[in-house]
Each structure stands twice: as C-alpha cells, then as structure tokens.
C-alpha cells in the first residue's frame, strides 16, 4: 500500500466546541483547503476565513458557504470568534511532541 492510499484512508479530526451555550463542530483542514487561503495577504483575515471554512456537522461534513463569510463575521460576537479561533488553532497545529517517526 502506498503512502497516498494510506493517507486517503485517514479521517479528519472533528472537535465539538461549546461556547456560550452554542455548539460548534470544527474539522481539521486538508492541505488543499489551507492552500486555498494563501492568496489572502491579511493573516488575521486568512485565519478567520480558514476557521469559518472548517465549521462542520458532527460527522465532519463541511457546512459553510465561503460566500457567507461576511454574514458570519457580522453575526458572531467577538468573544465567540476568539474562542472559536483558539479551538481552531489547537485543532490544526501540530506540536513537535505529537509527531511520530515510525
């Protein structure tokens, strides 16, 4: 089995996040999804768009339309956005001690 076949069999991590009584599900981004945001020069806006794109249902199915990003930003209070960004970052960043070389 090639590494590509093995990787295709992996599932994206999904994390349930409850903030202010609202349940969100965030899904780990793929490399392709991350590359789609490379053109955004503003790093803060890039991360906000990536977090919005990672919103999903409990099964990991992405639910958000990128065209609704501005509506999302306008509707969600800053306190909730900050908490979502923190959870999104923890889900999508890998620390050195999590890497395995087997």
C-alpha positions as CSV (number, residue, x, y, z in Angstrom):
1,X,0.0,0.0,0.0
2,X,1.4,3.4,-1.0
3,X,1.5,6.3,1.4
4,X,-1.2,8.0,-0.7
5,X,-3.6,5.1,-0.2
6,X,-2.8,5.1,3.5
7,X,-3.4,8.8,3.8
8,X,-6.7,8.7,1.8
9,X,-8.0,6.3,4.5
10,X,-7.4,8.7,7.3
11,X,-10.3,10.7,8.7
12,X,-10.2,14.4,9.5
13,X,-10.4,15.1,13.2
14,X,-13.6,16.8,14.3
15,X,-13.9,18.7,17.6
16,X,-17.0,19.6,19.4
17,X,-16.8,23.1,20.9
18,X,-19.4,24.7,23.2
19,X,-19.2,28.4,23.6
20,X,-21.9,30.5,25.4
21,X,-24.3,27.6,25.1
22,X,-23.8,27.2,21.3
23,X,-22.4,24.0,19.9
24,X,-19.9,24.2,17.1
25,X,-18.1,21.5,15.3
26,X,-14.7,22.2,13.8
27,X,-12.9,20.0,11.3
28,X,-9.2,19.8,10.7
29,X,-8.3,21.3,7.4
30,X,-6.7,19.5,4.5
31,X,-3.6,20.8,2.8
32,X,-5.6,21.8,-0.2
33,X,-8.0,23.8,1.9
34,X,-5.1,25.6,3.6
35,X,-3.6,26.4,0.2
36,X,-6.9,28.0,-1.0
37,X,-6.3,30.7,1.6
38,X,-2.7,31.5,0.7
39,X,-3.7,34.4,-1.5
40,X,-5.2,36.3,1.5
41,X,-2.4,38.8,2.4
42,X,-4.0,39.7,5.8
43,X,-3.0,36.9,8.2
44,X,-5.9,37.7,10.7
45,X,-8.5,37.6,7.9
46,X,-6.9,34.4,6.5
47,X,-7.2,32.6,9.8
48,X,-10.8,33.8,10.3
49,X,-11.7,32.5,6.8
50,X,-10.0,29.2,7.5
51,X,-11.8,28.8,10.8
52,X,-15.1,29.6,9.1
53,X,-14.4,27.1,6.4
54,X,-13.7,24.4,9.0
55,X,-17.2,24.6,10.5
56,X,-18.9,21.3,10.0
57,X,-21.6,19.0,11.3
58,X,-20.9,16.3,13.9
59,X,-19.9,13.8,11.2
60,X,-17.3,16.1,9.7
61,X,-19.3,17.3,6.7
62,X,-18.4,20.9,6.0
63,X,-21.4,23.1,6.3
64,X,-20.4,26.7,5.5
65,X,-20.5,28.5,2.2
66,X,-17.5,30.8,1.8
67,X,-19.8,33.4,0.2
68,X,-21.5,33.7,3.7
69,X,-18.2,34.6,5.5
70,X,-19.1,38.3,5.8
71,X,-22.5,37.4,7.3
72,X,-20.8,35.1,9.7
73,X,-18.4,37.7,10.8
74,X,-21.1,40.3,11.2
75,X,-23.3,38.0,13.3
76,X,-20.9,36.3,15.6
77,X,-19.8,38.3,18.7
78,X,-16.0,38.8,19.1
79,X,-15.9,36.8,22.3
80,X,-17.2,33.7,20.5
81,X,-14.9,34.4,17.5
82,X,-11.9,34.5,19.8
83,X,-12.9,31.2,21.4
84,X,-13.5,29.6,18.1
85,X,-10.1,30.7,16.8
86,X,-8.4,29.3,19.8
87,X,-10.0,25.9,19.3
88,X,-9.4,26.0,15.6
89,X,-5.7,26.7,16.1
90,X,-5.3,23.9,18.6
91,X,-7.0,21.5,16.2
92,X,-4.9,22.5,13.2
93,X,-1.5,23.0,14.8
94,X,0.8,20.0,15.5
95,X,3.3,20.3,18.3
96,X,6.7,18.7,17.8
97,X,6.0,16.2,20.6
98,X,2.9,15.0,18.6
99,X,5.0,14.0,15.6
100,X,5.9,10.4,15.3
101,X,8.7,8.9,13.2
102,X,8.0,5.2,13.0
